Amino acid sequence: MSFWKNLFGAGGDRQPAAASIDAQEEFEGYLIKATLMKSGGEYQVAGTIEKEIDGETKTYSFIRADKFSDKDDCAAATLGKGRQIIREQGKFLFD
């Protein structure tokens, strides 16, 4: 019976794991957080960009196809991708 529960998602005791922050930095008034995704034996670029606007924290999430075998390399690439997104979209990021 447990095979069928696992197959169809029953047995709702499990809760999704909270995203862990692998690295973060402040850049031009924005906070970039690397929340890497584990994909097989590799790490995939994923993160959020946050900024407080009029007392409300706005968040932009991004995931890219880039994968790395080293967690630190992936975190550095994620922060770099966040800086690139901020440079390109700037004030229009949360529109």
N, C-alpha and C positions, 0 to 999 in steps of 0.2 A: 504493500500500500504506500509506503514512503516514497518509492520510486515515482508513483503517479503524482503524489503531492509535490515533489521536487520538480517534476516535469511541467506541471501546470501552475506552479507558484503558490500552492496552498500551504497551510501550516504557517501562517503569518507571524510567527514569533520573531522573525528576522527583521532588523531595521537597517536601512542603508547606512553605511559608514559615513561619518562626517568627513568632509574634505580636509586634509591636513595641509598646512602651509609649509612648503619646503624652502621657500626663500621669499623675501620681500624687500622693496626699496621704495623710497619716495623720489618722484621725478616730476619737476615742474608743477608741484602742487597736487599731484595725483599719487595714490598709493598702488603700487603694482604688487600683486601676490602670485607667486608660482604655486599652483595646486596640481602637481604633476599627476598624470594618469598612468597606471601600470598597464602595459599591453604586452602580454607574454613575458619575455625576459627583458623587455625594454621599457623605457619611460617615454611618454608622449607629452609634447608641449601643451600645457593647459594652464590658464590663470584667470585672474580678475583684475580689473582696474577700478579703483574707487576714488570718489571725490565728494566732499561735502559741499552741497549747493543749497543755499537758503535754509540751513539747519537740517537738511535731509541728506543722508548718505546715498549717493547714486552708485550703482555697480554695473559694469560691463564685463561679461564673461567671454572668453575666447578659447578655442581649441584649434590646434593646427596639426597637420599630418606628420610633422617632423618627429622622428623618434631617435633616442640615444640610448646606448647601453649603460652609460655612466649618469647617475642621478644628478651629480653636481654640474656636469656639462649641460644637461637638460634644463636644470633650474636657471643657469646663466643664459641659455638661449631663450627661455620663456621671459625672463626680465628684459632681454634685448628686444624681443617681439613686442612686449608691452610698451617700451619706449618708442618703437617704430609706430605703433598704432596711435600713441599720443601725438607724436610729431605730425602724422598724416591727417588725423581727424580732429585733434585739439578740442576746441569748444563745442564742436558738433557731435562729439562722441556719445552724448546721452540724449540726443534729439530723437 
